[in-house]
Amino acid sequence: LPIHDSFAAVDAHASCADALATEASSLVVVAPQRPNNDPANGSLATEPCPIFVAQAGANGRPGRLGSDVKLRRGVEVPQLGLGTFLSKTGSECRNAVVAALLAGYRHIDTAAAYKNEEDVASGIREAGFLRSDVFITTKLQANEHGSAEHVRSALDASLQRLGTDYVDLFLIHNPKGGNLLEVWQTMLELRDMGLARSVGVSNFGIEQLKGLKAAGLEAPEVNQIELHCWWQQWDVVEYHRQEGIATMAYSPLARGQRFSTTGDSVLGKVARDDAQTEAAVAVRWSLQCGHIVIPKSKDPHRIQQNAAGGFDLSEAQMSKIRGLDCGFKSMAASSRCMELPWDQVSKPIPEGSGDAGKRGRR
């Protein structure tokens, strides 16, 4: 069943979703004062905005969390989203989407490669939300970097699985598929046709972004990259700022690989001082830097914690976290794609070269 604005609210919710709806009503509105807009203290936020919106929205649905990031062409993206990479197809992904929406998230990130687009659609329906309530990001697989017709067919397939006639953001998942000049031109055309409200890229480095610009093509509105306290990517973030590209941070928790077991780390001490989890502090740092952030979890309680609401990091805390930057990559295979030479990815990859078969899922 397609997700259209005519959807009536669904009466039956998962038990975890009912619990979250009850808890959501107790959230408070917080309007933080952002640190100065200075990369040296780890902040690139452009304006203050509320963290939580507590009151129930229309039709009794819980109010949304957070603020929006306005893209270059005016589309507003909820700054906090739910990542679904490695969310298992079926009930695991569906229940995570339900839990996130009822906790106040309004942005769901998926991809054709994740094989859970249908579950995302099911979760939106089960939570009782209208299509227009939820910002949906999906991605073009690297093995779909063919002709314009091929790219259009891939998007049509994603739209069918998502049960909608448009997506809010359509990304090139990975530059490794090659043929980027033709693929990106096609993406822009699909946006102008109304099949995507905005288009962008993922796992692109500065050289690849400059390659699109040198070809006379419009810049992506978003670049989704691995970014977290331990790999802050300030060179890429600064280039994004100069070119009007929004930074979307995937793996903002570094997959939990850098969290301390004793709580004595810099992040652990900040978390203890603010009575928060290290995960919440890591997400809040990214939010205060002005990034769009998509933490992933399947656990309803952690989904709520990852929303990082009800507190704000001080300039001193932001500065301490800035010092954690060590170039650690939790998704090394995907992140290395940012370093691929432009000449290697701008044109079609020859059949039989072997490169096309080495495309990462992320």
Secondary structure, 3 states (H helix, E strand, C coil): CCCCCCCCCCCCCCHHHHHHHHHHCCCCCCCCCCCCCCHHHCCCCCCCCCCECCCCCHHHCCCCECCEEECCCCCEEECECEECCCCCCCHHHHHHHHHHHHHCCCEEECCHHHCCHHHHHHHHHHHCCCHHHCEEEEEECHHHCCCHHHHHHHHHHHHHHHCCCCECEEEECCHHHCCHHHHHHHHHHHHHCCCECCEEEECCCHHHHHHHHHCCCCCCCEEEEECECCECCHHHHHHHHHHCCEEEEECCCHHHCCCCCCCCCHHHHHHHHCCCCHHHHHHHHHHHCCCEECCECCCHHHHHHHCCCCCCCCHHHHHHHHCCCCCCCCCHHHHHHHHCCHHHHCCCCCCCCCHHHCCCCC
